[in-house]
C-alpha cells in the first residue's frame, strides 16, 4: 500500500461540547458517523473525530486529559492495505472493524489505522498572486476571503520520548514506507507519506522528551486565509498559541490556536513540495525555528 494522506484523526475528550464548538468555529464541516461523539470533515474529505475520553474502543491514551488517540492513514487500495496489515501482524495485534479499517498501535502507543483513502475535490478556484514577471491575477481585485474552510489536514506532529525514538521512527519508515525529509538531530524526524508531496505529513518530535500530541495542521489556500482563519478564532474567544510566521523546515506559513481536544491546531499555507530527490537532510545544529515571525 502506498499511504497517501491522513484519512482520519480521532481524539478522546472529556469536553465534547466545547470541542464541537471549536471545530465548528475552525471551519470544518459536521458529517454523519459520529454516533459516539462527533465527526467533522475537511474540504477534501478527511475526518476529524471526537469521542469520549473513556470510550473503551479507543487505544489507551499516551497522556492524561484530552488527546489524540489514533491516526487513520489513507492508502491507495484495499489489496495493498491488506498486504501491509499482514506484515504488521508479525509483531502486533490488529483489529479490523466493520468498515474494513485495520487498527493497531505504533511504538509510542498512538493508535494507527489503515483505510482506503476516499478523497473528494474541494474548492480550487482561488485567486492567484502577482509580482513583476509572474502575474497570475488580471482584472480581479481581491476580496475578503470570507469564511475560511480548511482544505486538507496536511500534517500531524507527535511528541515522543527520546528513549526508543529510533524504533518509533522506524515503524513509520520501515513498516509504512514513510520517507524522511529533514532530520534535525535535537528535534526529530520530519517525514512524508510515500504518496504525498508535502515536505512532511508526520513529525515525530523528541525534543520535549514526552509522549503527547503536539499539533495537527490544516492547509488553507493562501496567507490571507491563515491570518483571517486565526483572526476569526480569536474573535470567537479561542487563544492563539503561536503568532504568524514562516517555518524554516518545510517553509510553511503558520499560525497556531490552542485546541480544547489537546495540543494545538495550525492554519498552514505554502509548504514546500518535494519528491524522492529531496533529502533526507541531517542537521547536528538545529535550524532556526522560523524564517520570520511577527514581532
Ligand atoms: Fe506544523
Boltz pocket constraint, residues with backbone or C-beta under 6 A from the ligand:
constraints:
  - pocket:
      binder: B
      contacts: [[A, 155], [A, 157], [A, 215], [A, 216], [A, 217], [A, 266]]
      max_distance: 6.0
